Structures are given as C-alpha cells and as structure tokens.
C-alpha cells in the first residue's frame, strides 16, 4: 500500500476538533468504537465516496476509485473524531513508514489534547 496523506481529511479532522466534535476516549477503545462495514456502507450510500474519503487520513491513488481499499487510517465514526483512533493510526502509520501521516496524526492528537 502506498498511502499518502489525504490533506482534505486532515483539514476535516482539524475542523471537527476545533468545533468540539471529539471523543476523548482511551487508546484501546477504537476496536469497539470503529464503524462496522455496514456502517461504512450505509455512510457511502447516503453521502458518497468523497465524504467517505474525508474520514480517512490515508489514500492510495493506485487503488481503484470508489472502493474502500483506496482509503486507510480512519479517525472517527462519521460524526466525531475519536482520540483512540488517532492514537492507533499514529503508531500504525509510523510502523509502516507513512511518515507524513504519522506526523499529521501526532499534530492532530496534540490539538485534541489541548482542548
């Protein structure tokens, strides 16, 4: 996977945090808080792929358009940013050498923790 930072998604996440639309949960909560495949499908049906992309900090331009495989590093539940998701994706991005995504998530986490 050659995920690159989705700058529109980062701006969306920052905007949500600044508006207070954030869940300040714990690191290990993401497995319970992450949207299910059915939740994702429902969101895509209602809002489309462009809005779905705005909830993922990673995008693989080599993957087929309008597929979930194109998007990675989700940070929320389609209504709020989850701190646990940001923590999880920061370490995962660093682990797989997605330095631009790891750096952006670290800054996003700092913004969340300031609030």
N, CA, C and O atoms as a printed pandas DataFrame, in Angstrom:
     atom_number atom_name residue_name chain_id  residue_number  x_coord  y_coord  z_coord
0              1         N          UNK        A               1    0.844   -1.177    0.000
1              2        CA          UNK        A               1    0.000    0.000    0.000
2              3         C          UNK        A               1    0.888    1.239    0.000
3              4         O          UNK        A               1    1.845    1.336    0.769
4              5         N          UNK        A               2    0.560    2.164   -0.860
5              6        CA          UNK        A               2    1.311    3.407   -0.949
6              7         C          UNK        A               2    0.430    4.580   -0.522
7              8         O          UNK        A               2    0.170    5.498   -1.299
8              9         N          UNK        A               3   -0.011    4.526    0.703
9             10        CA          UNK        A               3   -0.910    5.568    1.213
10            11         C          UNK        A               3   -0.169    6.887    1.360
11            12         O          UNK        A               3    0.955    6.949    1.858
12            13         N          UNK        A               4   -0.833    7.924    0.914
13            14        CA          UNK        A               4   -0.336    9.288    1.058
14            15         C          UNK        A               4   -1.322   10.052    1.940
15            16         O          UNK        A               4   -2.493    9.687    2.043
16            17         N          UNK        A               5   -0.843   11.091    2.558
17            18        CA          UNK        A               5   -1.687   11.907    3.417
18            19         C          UNK        A               5   -2.819   12.529    2.611
19            20         O          UNK        A               5   -2.589   13.172    1.587
20            21         N          UNK        A               6   -4.027   12.331    3.080
21            22        CA          UNK        A               6   -5.217   12.939    2.496
22            23         C          UNK        A               6   -5.400   14.289    3.201
23            24         O          UNK        A               6   -5.950   14.353    4.300
24            25         N          UNK        A               7   -4.938   15.350    2.564
25            26        CA          UNK        A               7   -4.937   16.674    3.188
26            27         C          UNK        A               7   -6.346   17.194    3.459
27            28         O          UNK        A               7   -6.570   17.893    4.447
28            29         N          UNK        A               8   -7.285   16.862    2.596
29            30        CA          UNK        A               8   -8.676   17.288    2.830
30            31         C          UNK        A               8   -9.223   16.632    4.095
31            32         O          UNK        A               8   -9.949   17.264    4.861
32            33         N          UNK        A               9   -8.877   15.376    4.309
33            34        CA          UNK        A               9   -9.328   14.669    5.516
34            35         C          UNK        A               9   -8.689   15.269    6.759
35            36         O          UNK        A               9   -9.346   15.396    7.793
36            37         N          UNK        A              10   -7.421   15.636    6.672
37            38        CA          UNK        A              10   -6.751   16.256    7.809
38            39         C          UNK        A              10   -7.425   17.579    8.168
39            40         O          UNK        A              10   -7.640   17.865    9.346
40            41         N          UNK        A              11   -7.753   18.373    7.174
41            42        CA          UNK        A              11   -8.443   19.637    7.436
42            43         C          UNK        A              11   -9.824   19.389    8.034
43            44         O          UNK        A              11  -10.263   20.123    8.920
44            45         N          UNK        A              12  -10.503   18.362    7.551
45            46        CA          UNK        A              12  -11.814   17.998    8.088
46            47         C          UNK        A              12  -11.675   17.613    9.569
47            48         O          UNK        A              12  -12.462   18.056   10.406
48            49         N          UNK        A              13  -10.687   16.799    9.879
49            50        CA          UNK        A              13  -10.460   16.368   11.260
50            51         C          UNK        A              13  -10.146   17.562   12.157
51            52         O          UNK        A              13  -10.697   17.675   13.252
52            53         N          UNK        A              14   -9.274   18.443   11.707
53            54        CA          UNK        A              14   -8.928   19.637   12.496
54            55         C          UNK        A              14  -10.170   20.489   12.762
55            56         O          UNK        A              14  -10.379   20.977   13.873
56            57         N          UNK        A              15  -10.975   20.654   11.739
57            58        CA          UNK        A              15  -12.193   21.447   11.873
58            59         C          UNK        A              15  -13.132   20.838   12.910
59            60         O          UNK        A              15  -13.696   21.552   13.739
60            61         N          UNK        A              16  -13.295   19.522   12.861
61            62        CA          UNK        A              16  -14.152   18.846   13.832
62            63         C          UNK        A              16  -13.637   19.020   15.256
63            64         O          UNK        A              16  -14.411   19.276   16.179
64            65         N          UNK        A              17  -12.331   18.880   15.425
65            66        CA          UNK        A              17  -11.745   19.032   16.764
66            67         C          UNK        A              17  -11.965   20.454   17.272
67            68         O          UNK        A              17  -12.329   20.649   18.432
68            69         N          UNK        A              18  -11.749   21.437   16.420
69            70        CA          UNK        A              18  -11.934   22.833   16.828
70            71         C          UNK        A              18  -13.380   23.131   17.196
71            72         O          UNK        A              18  -13.644   24.014   18.012
72            73         N          UNK        A              19  -14.318   22.401   16.602
73            74        CA          UNK        A              19  -15.742   22.567   16.917
74            75         C          UNK        A              19  -16.167   21.738   18.128
75            76         O          UNK        A              19  -17.328   21.769   18.536
76            77         N          UNK        A              20  -15.215   20.996   18.698
77            78        CA          UNK        A              20  -15.520   20.179   19.864
78            79         C          UNK        A              20  -16.155   18.838   19.536
79            80         O          UNK        A              20  -16.655   18.154   20.428
80            81         N          UNK        A              21  -16.139   18.460   18.282
81            82        CA          UNK        A              21  -16.730   17.183   17.870
82            83         C          UNK        A              21  -15.675   16.090   17.970
83            84         O          UNK        A              21  -15.180   15.575   16.967
84            85         N          UNK        A              22  -15.348   15.754   19.219
85            86        CA          UNK        A              22  -14.287   14.793   19.500
86            87         C          UNK        A              22  -14.685   13.936   20.697
87            88         O          UNK        A              22  -15.335   14.410   21.629
88            89         N          UNK        A              23  -14.291   12.690   20.655
89            90        CA          UNK        A              23  -14.487   11.772   21.777
90            91         C          UNK        A              23  -13.109   11.542   22.382
91            92         O          UNK        A              23  -12.208   11.035   21.713
92            93         N          UNK        A              24  -12.949   11.911   23.629
93            94        CA          UNK        A              24  -11.655   11.771   24.308
94            95         C          UNK        A              24  -11.623   10.422   25.030
95            96         O          UNK        A              24  -11.709   10.342   26.255
96            97         N          UNK        A              25  -11.499    9.395   24.242
97            98        CA          UNK        A              25  -11.508    8.037   24.765
98            99         C          UNK        A              25  -10.085    7.510   24.904
99           100         O          UNK        A              25   -9.120    8.217   24.615
100          101         N          UNK        A              26   -9.968    6.287   25.341
101          102        CA          UNK        A              26   -8.658    5.684   25.608
102          103         C          UNK        A              26   -8.157    4.894   24.405
103          104         O          UNK        A              26   -8.933    4.490   23.539
104          105         N          UNK        A              27   -6.872    4.688   24.370
105          106        CA          UNK        A              27   -6.183    4.064   23.248
106          107         C          UNK        A              27   -6.860    2.787   22.738
107          108         O          UNK        A              27   -7.061    2.638   21.533
108          109         N          UNK        A              28   -7.203    1.893   23.616
109          110        CA          UNK        A              28   -7.705    0.585   23.196
110          111         C          UNK        A              28   -9.200    0.570   22.867
111          112         O          UNK        A              28   -9.747   -0.490   22.560
112          113         N          UNK        A              29   -9.863    1.714   22.924
113          114        CA          UNK        A              29  -11.298    1.769   22.670
114          115         C          UNK        A              29  -11.667    1.691   21.188
115          116         O          UNK        A              29  -12.822    1.420   20.862
116          117         N          UNK        A              30  -10.722    1.920   20.293
117          118        CA          UNK        A              30  -11.049    2.015   18.875
118          119         C          UNK        A              30  -11.661    0.728   18.321
119          120         O          UNK        A              30  -12.524    0.792   17.445
120          121         N          UNK        A              31  -11.244   -0.419   18.804
121          122        CA          UNK        A              31  -11.813   -1.669   18.284
122          123         C          UNK        A              31  -13.324   -1.726   18.541
123          124         O          UNK        A              31  -14.061   -2.343   17.772
124          125         N          UNK        A              32  -13.777   -1.094   19.601
125          126        CA          UNK        A              32  -15.210   -1.055   19.903
126          127         C          UNK        A              32  -15.910    0.136   19.259
127          128         O          UNK        A              32  -17.108    0.068   18.985
128          129         N          UNK        A              33  -15.192    1.220   19.015
129          130        CA          UNK        A              33  -15.802    2.450   18.513
130          131         C          UNK        A              33  -15.747    2.592   16.999
131          132         O          UNK        A              33  -16.477    3.402   16.428
132          133         N          UNK        A              34  -14.904    1.824   16.350
133          134        CA          UNK        A              34  -14.759    1.934   14.893
134          135         C          UNK        A              34  -16.052    1.551   14.182
135          136         O          UNK        A              34  -16.729    0.608   14.593
136          137         N          UNK        A              35  -16.396    2.268   13.130
137          138        CA          UNK        A              35  -17.592    1.914   12.368
138          139         C          UNK        A              35  -17.469    0.507   11.779
139          140         O          UNK        A              35  -16.391    0.087   11.357
140          141         N          UNK        A              36  -18.573   -0.197   11.759
141          142        CA          UNK        A              36  -18.603   -1.531   11.154
142          143         C          UNK        A              36  -18.647   -1.402    9.627
143          144         O          UNK        A              36  -18.854   -0.312    9.094
144          145         N          UNK        A              37  -18.454   -2.500    8.951
145          146        CA          UNK        A              37  -18.559   -2.500    7.486
146          147         C          UNK        A              37  -19.946   -2.036    7.052
147          148         O          UNK        A              37  -20.078   -1.314    6.063
148          149         N          UNK        A              38  -20.971   -2.444    7.779
149          150        CA          UNK        A              38  -22.334   -1.996    7.463
150          151         C          UNK        A              38  -22.486   -0.489    7.671
151          152         O          UNK        A              38  -23.143    0.188    6.880
152          153         N          UNK        A              39  -21.880    0.033    8.736
153          154        CA          UNK        A              39  -21.909    1.481    8.977
154          155         C          UNK        A              39  -21.229    2.222    7.828
155          156         O          UNK        A              39  -21.733    3.238    7.349
156          157         N          UNK        A              40  -20.091    1.708    7.396
157          158        CA          UNK        A              40  -19.369    2.324    6.279
158          159         C          UNK        A              40  -20.214    2.303    5.011
159          160         O          UNK        A              40  -20.319    3.312    4.314
160          161         N          UNK        A              41  -20.812    1.159    4.716
161          162        CA          UNK        A              41  -21.638    1.041    3.506
162          163         C          UNK        A              41  -22.818    2.001    3.548
163          164         O          UNK        A              41  -23.139    2.645    2.549
164          165         N          UNK        A              42  -23.452    2.094    4.688
165          166        CA          UNK        A              42  -24.580    2.998    4.847
166          167         C          UNK        A              42  -24.144    4.448    4.642
167          168         O          UNK        A              42  -24.832    5.222    3.977
168          169         N          UNK        A              43  -22.994    4.810    5.219
169          170        CA          UNK        A              43  -22.486    6.173    5.064
170          171         C          UNK        A              43  -22.198    6.465    3.592
171          172         O          UNK        A              43  -22.560    7.530    3.091
172          173         N          UNK        A              44  -21.557    5.540    2.906
173          174        CA          UNK        A              44  -21.237    5.725    1.488
174          175         C          UNK        A              44  -22.521    5.879    0.673
175          176         O          UNK        A              44  -22.600    6.738   -0.206
176          177         N          UNK        A              45  -23.527    5.051    0.962
177          178        CA          UNK        A              45  -24.804    5.138    0.242
178          179         C          UNK        A              45  -25.466    6.505    0.425
179          180         O          UNK        A              45  -26.049    7.051   -0.511
180          181         N          UNK        A              46  -25.371    7.048    1.635
181          182        CA          UNK        A              46  -26.030    8.323    1.944
182          183         C          UNK        A              46  -25.221    9.541    1.512
183          184         O          UNK        A              46  -25.784   10.546    1.078
184          185         N          UNK        A              47  -23.888    9.446    1.634
185          186        CA          UNK        A              47  -23.049   10.635    1.465
186          187         C          UNK        A              47  -22.066   10.568    0.299
187          188         O          UNK        A              47  -21.565   11.604   -0.138
188          189         N          UNK        A              48  -21.784    9.385   -0.205
189          190        CA          UNK        A              48  -20.871    9.249   -1.336
190          191         C          UNK        A              48  -19.419    9.049   -0.932
191          192         O          UNK        A              48  -19.043    9.161    0.234
192          193         N          UNK        A              49  -18.630    8.752   -1.940
193          194        CA          UNK        A              49  -17.217    8.422   -1.734
194          195         C          UNK        A              49  -16.382    9.622   -1.303
195          196         O          UNK        A              49  -15.436    9.471   -0.529
196          197         N          UNK        A              50  -16.717   10.799   -1.791
197          198        CA          UNK        A              50  -15.927   11.980   -1.432
198          199         C          UNK        A              50  -16.008   12.253    0.070
199          200         O          UNK        A              50  -14.999   12.544    0.711
200          201         N          UNK        A              51  -17.213   12.157    0.620
201          202        CA          UNK        A              51  -17.368   12.355    2.064
202          203         C          UNK        A              51  -16.733   11.212    2.848
203          204         O          UNK        A              51  -16.158   11.436    3.913
204          205         N          UNK        A              52  -16.832    9.993    2.333
205          206        CA          UNK        A              52  -16.188    8.847    2.982
206          207         C          UNK        A              52  -14.681    9.075    3.057
207          208         O          UNK        A              52  -14.058    8.791    4.080
208          209         N          UNK        A              53  -14.100    9.584    1.984
209          210        CA          UNK        A              53  -12.657    9.841    1.938
210          211         C          UNK        A              53  -12.230   10.836    3.011
211          212         O          UNK        A              53  -11.125   10.737    3.546
212          213         N          UNK        A              54  -13.099   11.793    3.329
213          214        CA          UNK        A              54  -12.754   12.818    4.322
214          215         C          UNK        A              54  -12.641   12.278    5.735
215          216         O          UNK        A              54  -12.248   13.013    6.641
216          217         N          UNK        A              55  -12.970   11.029    5.943
217          218        CA          UNK        A              55  -12.839   10.410    7.260
218          219         C          UNK        A              55  -11.619    9.484    7.337
219          220         O          UNK        A              55  -11.496    8.695    8.273
220          221         N          UNK        A              56  -10.717    9.584    6.347
221          222        CA          UNK        A              56   -9.535    8.719    6.279
222          223         C          UNK        A              56   -8.307    9.555    5.944
223          224         O          UNK        A              56   -8.276   10.248    4.927
224          225         N          UNK        A              57   -7.304    9.485    6.797
225          226        CA          UNK        A              57   -6.096   10.277    6.571
226          227         C          UNK        A              57   -5.181    9.705    5.504
227          228         O          UNK        A              57   -4.263   10.387    5.048
228          229         N          UNK        A              58   -5.415    8.464    5.100
229          230        CA          UNK        A              58   -4.602    7.852    4.065
230          231         C          UNK        A              58   -5.404    7.573    2.811
231          232         O          UNK        A              58   -6.564    7.165    2.875
232          233         N          UNK        A              59   -4.767    7.799    1.658
233          234        CA          UNK        A              59   -5.396    7.466    0.382
234          235         C          UNK        A              59   -4.346    6.868   -0.536
235          236         O          UNK        A              59   -3.250    7.409   -0.685
236          237         N          UNK        A              60   -4.693    5.750   -1.146
237          238        CA          UNK        A              60   -3.813    5.057   -2.079
238          239         C          UNK        A              60   -4.308    5.318   -3.494
239          240         O          UNK        A              60   -5.277    4.703   -3.941
240          241         N          UNK        A              61   -3.652    6.219   -4.190
241          242        CA          UNK        A              61   -4.069    6.603   -5.538
242          243         C          UNK        A              61   -3.961    5.457   -6.533
243          244         O          UNK        A              61   -4.567    5.511   -7.603
244          245         N          UNK        A              62   -3.196    4.420   -6.197
245          246        CA          UNK        A              62   -3.060    3.268   -7.090
246          247         C          UNK        A              62   -4.236    2.303   -6.962
247          248         O          UNK        A              62   -4.450    1.468   -7.840
248          249         N          UNK        A              63   -4.992    2.411   -5.881
249          250        CA          UNK        A              63   -6.142    1.528   -5.685
250          251         C          UNK        A              63   -7.323    2.040   -6.511
251          252         O          UNK        A              63   -7.400    3.221   -6.847
252          253         N          UNK        A              64   -8.218    1.146   -6.822
253          254        CA          UNK        A              64   -9.386    1.501   -7.626
254          255         C          UNK        A              64  -10.213    2.575   -6.933
255          256         O          UNK        A              64  -10.397    2.560   -5.716
256          257         N          UNK        A              65  -10.708    3.508   -7.742
257          258        CA          UNK        A              65  -11.576    4.546   -7.199
258          259         C          UNK        A              65  -12.873    3.917   -6.727
259          260         O          UNK        A              65  -13.286    2.860   -7.205
260          261         N          UNK        A              66  -13.495    4.581   -5.794
261          262        CA          UNK        A              66  -14.768    4.147   -5.238
262          263         C          UNK        A              66  -14.723    2.717   -4.704
263          264         O          UNK        A              66  -15.623    1.909   -4.930
264          265         N          UNK        A              67  -13.629    2.443   -3.981
265          266        CA          UNK        A              67  -13.502    1.194   -3.234
266          267         C          UNK        A              67  -12.964    1.537   -1.854
267          268         O          UNK        A              67  -12.204    2.492   -1.691
268          269         N          UNK        A              68  -13.357    0.765   -0.885
269          270        CA          UNK        A              68  -12.865    1.008    0.472
270          271         C          UNK        A              68  -11.357    0.805    0.556
271          272         O          UNK        A              68  -10.696    1.428    1.387
272          273         N          UNK        A              69  -10.810   -0.050   -0.285
273          274        CA          UNK        A              69   -9.379   -0.308   -0.278
274          275         C          UNK        A              69   -8.534    0.896   -0.633
275          276         O          UNK        A              69   -7.328    0.902   -0.388
276          277         N          UNK        A              70   -9.141    1.900   -1.199
277          278        CA          UNK        A              70   -8.407    3.113   -1.557
278          279         C          UNK        A              70   -8.101    3.973   -0.324
279          280         O          UNK        A              70   -7.158    4.765   -0.330
280          281         N          UNK        A              71   -8.898    3.810    0.722
281          282        CA          UNK        A              71   -8.807    4.685    1.890
282          283         C          UNK        A              71   -8.339    3.933    3.128
283          284         O          UNK        A              71   -8.727    2.786    3.353
284          285         N          UNK        A              72   -7.504    4.586    3.929
285          286        CA          UNK        A              72   -6.962    3.959    5.135
286          287         C          UNK        A              72   -6.796    5.017    6.223
287          288         O          UNK        A              72   -6.941    6.216    5.981
288          289         N          UNK        A              73   -6.496    4.550    7.401
289          290        CA          UNK        A              73   -6.263    5.411    8.555
290          291         C          UNK        A              73   -7.503    6.240    8.917
291          292         O          UNK        A              73   -7.463    7.470    8.897
292          293         N          UNK        A              74   -8.605    5.552    9.249
293          294        CA          UNK        A              74   -9.820    6.258    9.679
294          295         C          UNK        A              74   -9.626    6.883   11.062
295          296         O          UNK        A              74   -8.922    6.331   11.908
296          297         N          UNK        A              75  -10.250    8.028   11.280
297          298        CA          UNK        A              75  -10.056    8.734   12.550
298          299         C          UNK        A              75  -11.348    9.004   13.309
299          300         O          UNK        A              75  -11.317    9.671   14.343
300          301         N          UNK        A              76  -12.475    8.508   12.830
301          302        CA          UNK        A              76  -13.710    8.788   13.541
302          303         C          UNK        A              76  -14.861    7.911   13.123
303          304         O          UNK        A              76  -14.708    6.957   12.361
304          305         N          UNK        A              77  -16.030    8.263   13.648
305          306        CA          UNK        A              77  -17.236    7.438   13.467
306          307         C          UNK        A              77  -18.251    8.090   12.530
307          308         O          UNK        A              77  -19.434    7.756   12.582
308          309         N          UNK        A              78  -17.814    9.004   11.684
309          310        CA          UNK        A              78  -18.630    9.746   10.723
310          311         C          UNK        A              78  -19.432   10.875   11.366
311          312         O          UNK        A              78  -20.227   11.529   10.693
312          313         N          UNK        A              79  -19.230   11.107   12.654
313          314        CA          UNK        A              79  -19.811   12.281   13.300
314          315         C          UNK        A              79  -18.778   13.003   14.158
315          316         O          UNK        A              79  -18.811   14.228   14.270
316          317         N          UNK        A              80  -17.855   12.247   14.768
317          318        CA          UNK        A              80  -16.852   12.825   15.661
318          319         C          UNK        A              80  -15.494   12.151   15.459
319          320         O          UNK        A              80  -15.404   11.002   15.028
320          321         N          UNK        A              81  -14.453   12.900   15.780
321          322        CA          UNK        A              81  -13.091   12.373   15.808
322          323         C          UNK        A              81  -12.937   11.590   17.104
323          324         O          UNK        A              81  -13.376   12.043   18.161
324          325         N          UNK        A              82  -12.322   10.430   17.027
325          326        CA          UNK        A              82  -12.063    9.643   18.231
326          327         C          UNK        A              82  -10.574    9.683   18.547
327          328         O          UNK        A              82   -9.734    9.343   17.714
328          329         N          UNK        A              83  -10.272   10.099   19.751
329          330        CA          UNK        A              83   -8.878   10.154   20.194
330          331         C          UNK        A              83   -8.224    8.785   20.075
331          332         O          UNK        A              83   -7.066    8.686   19.669
332          333         N          UNK        A              84   -8.947    7.738   20.420
333          334        CA          UNK        A              84   -8.386    6.385   20.343
334          335         C          UNK        A              84   -8.000    6.017   18.909
335          336         O          UNK        A              84   -7.007    5.322   18.695
336          337         N          UNK        A              85   -8.775    6.478   17.933
337          338        CA          UNK        A              85   -8.455    6.201   16.532
338          339         C          UNK        A              85   -7.176    6.920   16.121
339          340         O          UNK        A              85   -6.326    6.353   15.434
340          341         N          UNK        A              86   -7.049    8.166   16.546
341          342        CA          UNK        A              86   -5.873    8.958   16.197
342          343         C          UNK        A              86   -4.616    8.333   16.798
343          344         O          UNK        A              86   -3.583    8.254   16.132
344          345         N          UNK        A              87   -4.699    7.892   18.047
345          346        CA          UNK        A              87   -3.553    7.233   18.686
346          347         C          UNK        A              87   -3.194    5.961   17.923
347          348         O          UNK        A              87   -2.024    5.706   17.636
348          349         N          UNK        A              88   -4.194    5.182   17.604
349          350        CA          UNK        A              88   -3.978    3.921   16.900
350          351         C          UNK        A              88   -3.349    4.140   15.533
351          352         O          UNK        A              88   -2.399    3.450   15.163
352          353         N          UNK        A              89   -3.869    5.086   14.794
353          354        CA          UNK        A              89   -3.339    5.269   13.446
354          355         C          UNK        A              89   -1.980    5.947   13.442
355          356         O          UNK        A              89   -1.202    5.769   12.505
356          357         N          UNK        A              90   -1.684    6.724   14.483
357          358        CA          UNK        A              90   -0.336    7.316   14.555
358          359         C          UNK        A              90    0.724    6.231   14.652
359          360         O          UNK        A              90    1.719    6.263   13.928
360          361         N          UNK        A              91    0.513    5.273   15.542
361          362        CA          UNK        A              91    1.515    4.210   15.694
362          363         C          UNK        A              91    1.553    3.302   14.464
363          364         O          UNK        A              91    2.623    2.847   14.059
364          365         N          UNK        A              92    0.388    3.041   13.871
365          366        CA          UNK        A              92    0.349    2.186   12.682
366          367         C          UNK        A              92    1.030    2.867   11.494
367          368         O          UNK        A              92    1.746    2.217   10.733
368          369         N          UNK        A              93    0.810    4.175   11.334
369          370        CA          UNK        A              93    1.451    4.915   10.249
370          371         C          UNK        A              93    2.968    4.909   10.412
371          372         O          UNK        A              93    3.701    4.713    9.443
372          373         N          UNK        A              94    3.432    5.123   11.628
373          374        CA          UNK        A              94    4.876    5.098   11.885
374          375         C          UNK        A              94    5.454    3.713   11.640
375          376         O          UNK        A              94    6.541    3.579   11.078
376          377         N          UNK        A              95    4.735    2.692   12.057
377          378        CA          UNK        A              95    5.190    1.309   11.886
378          379         C          UNK        A              95    5.409    0.965   10.407
379          380         O          UNK        A              95    6.325    0.214   10.073
380          381         N          UNK        A              96    4.575    1.509    9.535
381          382        CA          UNK        A              96    4.660    1.184    8.111
382          383         C          UNK        A              96    5.284    2.307    7.286
383          384         O          UNK        A              96    5.103    2.373    6.070
384          385         N          UNK        A              97    6.020    3.187    7.960
385          386        CA          UNK        A              97    6.796    4.247    7.315
386          387         C          UNK        A              97    5.966    5.222    6.488
387          388         O          UNK        A              97    6.414    5.694    5.443
388          389         N          UNK        A              98    4.776    5.517    6.947
389          390        CA          UNK        A              98    3.962    6.566    6.337
390          391         C          UNK        A              98    4.212    7.833    7.160
391          392         O          UNK        A              98    3.362    8.281    7.930
392          393         N          UNK        A              99    5.399    8.386    6.968
393          394        CA          UNK        A              99    5.862    9.472    7.829
394          395         C          UNK        A              99    4.966   10.706    7.791
395          396         O          UNK        A              99    4.752   11.345    8.822
396          397         N          UNK        A             100    4.440   11.048    6.616
397          398        CA          UNK        A             100    3.594   12.231    6.523
398          399         C          UNK        A             100    2.293   12.041    7.306
399          400         O          UNK        A             100    1.792   12.980    7.924
400          401         N          UNK        A             101    1.754   10.831    7.277
401          402        CA          UNK        A             101    0.528   10.539    8.022
402          403         C          UNK        A             101    0.822   10.498    9.520
403          404         O          UNK        A             101    0.048   11.024   10.320
404          405         N          UNK        A             102    1.931    9.879    9.901
405          406        CA          UNK        A             102    2.303    9.811   11.318
406          407         C          UNK        A             102    2.496   11.206   11.901
407          408         O          UNK        A             102    2.047   11.486   13.012
408          409         N          UNK        A             103    3.163   12.076   11.154
409          410        CA          UNK        A             103    3.393   13.448   11.618
410          411         C          UNK        A             103    2.067   14.195   11.760
411          412         O          UNK        A             103    1.849   14.891   12.752
412          413         N          UNK        A             104    1.192   14.053   10.784
413          414        CA          UNK        A             104   -0.103   14.738   10.829
414          415         C          UNK        A             104   -0.947   14.243   11.999
415          416         O          UNK        A             104   -1.635   15.034   12.645
416          417         N          UNK        A             105   -0.898   12.943   12.275
417          418        CA          UNK        A             105   -1.702   12.417   13.379
418          419         C          UNK        A             105   -1.151   12.857   14.727
419          420         O          UNK        A             105   -1.912   13.091   15.666
420          421         N          UNK        A             106    0.159   12.968   14.822
421          422        CA          UNK        A             106    0.745   13.457   16.067
422          423         C          UNK        A             106    0.275   14.882   16.343
423          424         O          UNK        A             106   -0.067   15.220   17.476
424          425         N          UNK        A             107    0.262   15.707   15.313
425          426        CA          UNK        A             107   -0.207   17.087   15.462
426          427         C          UNK        A             107   -1.702   17.124   15.783
427          428         O          UNK        A             107   -2.151   17.955   16.572
428          429         N          UNK        A             108   -2.468   16.226   15.170
429          430        CA          UNK        A             108   -3.905   16.159   15.449
430          431         C          UNK        A             108   -4.153   15.735   16.895
431          432         O          UNK        A             108   -5.043   16.268   17.558
432          433         N          UNK        A             109   -3.376   14.787   17.377
433          434        CA          UNK        A             109   -3.506   14.349   18.764
434          435         C          UNK        A             109   -3.192   15.496   19.731
435          436         O          UNK        A             109   -3.872   15.665   20.744
436          437         N          UNK        A             110   -2.175   16.267   19.417
437          438        CA          UNK        A             110   -1.839   17.422   20.251
438          439         C          UNK        A             110   -2.996   18.423   20.266
439          440         O          UNK        A             110   -3.305   18.994   21.311
440          441         N          UNK        A             111   -3.628   18.637   19.126
441          442        CA          UNK        A             111   -4.770   19.540   19.053
442          443         C          UNK        A             111   -5.929   19.017   19.909
443          444         O          UNK        A             111   -6.594   19.790   20.600
444          445         N          UNK        A             112   -6.163   17.719   19.860
445          446        CA          UNK        A             112   -7.221   17.111   20.672
446          447         C          UNK        A             112   -6.911   17.296   22.154
447          448         O          UNK        A             112   -7.792   17.664   22.932
448          449         N          UNK        A             113   -5.673   17.043   22.544
449          450        CA          UNK        A             113   -5.307   17.090   23.956
450          451         C          UNK        A             113   -5.250   18.518   24.505
451          452         O          UNK        A             113   -5.323   18.716   25.718
452          453         N          UNK        A             114   -5.123   19.498   23.634
453          454        CA          UNK        A             114   -5.150   20.906   24.070
454          455         C          UNK        A             114   -6.552   21.327   24.490
455          456         O          UNK        A             114   -6.730   22.177   25.363
456          457         N          UNK        A             115   -7.553   20.704   23.840
457          458        CA          UNK        A             115   -8.948   21.136   24.039
458          459         C          UNK        A             115   -9.569   20.729   25.325
459          460         O          UNK        A             115  -10.731   21.046   25.576
